[in-house]
């Protein structure tokens, strides 16, 4: 992780993606991101590095970090990269690396990744074998389908729960409406502009969720949810 323009500089972070493409021996990679304004730069870096290693890239767009892991398994990829700094403030960004099981790299894999990055001994392919990008539009729907299959959807829908969700202008704004619709909930979303900066400190701590609590009371909602920018942290009010 790093602060864009300070500890996060392209030439350093490029090495980590080159090392990852080398670690997985040019296999296929799922790439998704949260909504940070630096996501475009980070995505272009990742695409270029992976293509240079001969990796096929599945570009799944704005998705929660867990969706990247799920899609690694769904697509039979060799690994995945989530472009996100999780709950960190907006000036931060990072790469989170996944293995072929859709899990974060193990300690041993991380150590090997660092060794490759430091050595500069990266996988290279000629122009005929460069990787290519394939855009996948169905990641959110596939994730929600998997979630709904694990619960009693009809019982939830019968209750017509009233829900308020604070998406903090993150990817919760992309997946939560699909989930709530699938579960038959009445819902109101707060902060859904995925091209805007975060409206507050994005970590879902009590002191950052006073507005959500007020909205739940004002609406007479049954429950309120807050997620961080990559929607892998949840707070409930």
Rosetta blueprint (number, residue, H / E / L):
1 X L
2 X E
3 X E
4 X E
5 X L
6 X L
7 X L
8 X E
9 X L
10 X H
11 X H
12 X H
13 X H
14 X H
15 X H
16 X H
17 X H
18 X H
19 X H
20 X H
21 X H
22 X H
23 X H
24 X L
25 X L
26 X L
27 X L
28 X L
29 X E
30 X E
31 X E
32 X E
33 X E
34 X L
35 X L
36 X L
37 X L
38 X L
39 X H
40 X H
41 X H
42 X H
43 X H
44 X H
45 X H
46 X H
47 X H
48 X H
49 X H
50 X H
51 X H
52 X H
53 X L
54 X L
55 X L
56 X L
57 X E
58 X E
59 X E
60 X E
61 X E
62 X E
63 X L
64 X L
65 X H
66 X H
67 X H
68 X H
69 X H
70 X H
71 X H
72 X H
73 X H
74 X H
75 X H
76 X L
77 X L
78 X L
79 X E
80 X E
81 X E
82 X E
83 X E
84 X L
85 X L
86 X L
87 X L
88 X L
89 X L
90 X L
91 X L
92 X E
93 X E
94 X L
95 X E
96 X E
97 X E
98 X E
99 X L
100 X L
101 X L
102 X L
103 X L
104 X E
105 X L
106 X L
107 X H
108 X H
109 X H
110 X H
111 X H
112 X H
113 X H
114 X H
115 X H
116 X H
117 X H
118 X H
119 X H
120 X L
121 X L
122 X L
123 X L
124 X L
125 X L
126 X L
127 X H
128 X H
129 X H
130 X L
131 X L
132 X L
133 X E
134 X E
135 X E
136 X L
137 X L
138 X L
139 X H
140 X H
141 X H
142 X H
143 X H
144 X H
145 X H
146 X H
147 X H
148 X H
149 X L
150 X L
151 X L
152 X L
153 X H
154 X H
155 X H
156 X H
157 X H
158 X H
159 X H
160 X L
161 X L
162 X E
163 X E
164 X E
165 X E
166 X E
167 X L
168 X L
169 X L
170 X L
171 X L
172 X H
173 X H
174 X H
175 X H
176 X H
177 X H
178 X H
179 X H
180 X H
181 X H
182 X H
183 X L
184 X L
185 X L
186 X E
187 X E
188 X E
189 X E
190 X E
191 X L
192 X L
193 X L
194 X L
195 X L
196 X L
197 X L
198 X L
199 X L
200 X L
201 X L
202 X L
203 X L
204 X L
205 X L
206 X H
207 X H
208 X H
209 X L
210 X H
211 X H
212 X H
213 X H
214 X H
215 X H
216 X H
217 X H
218 X H
219 X H
220 X L
221 X L
222 X L
223 X E
224 X E
225 X E
226 X E
227 X E
228 X L
229 X L
230 X L
231 X L
232 X L
233 X L
234 X E
235 X E
236 X E
237 X L
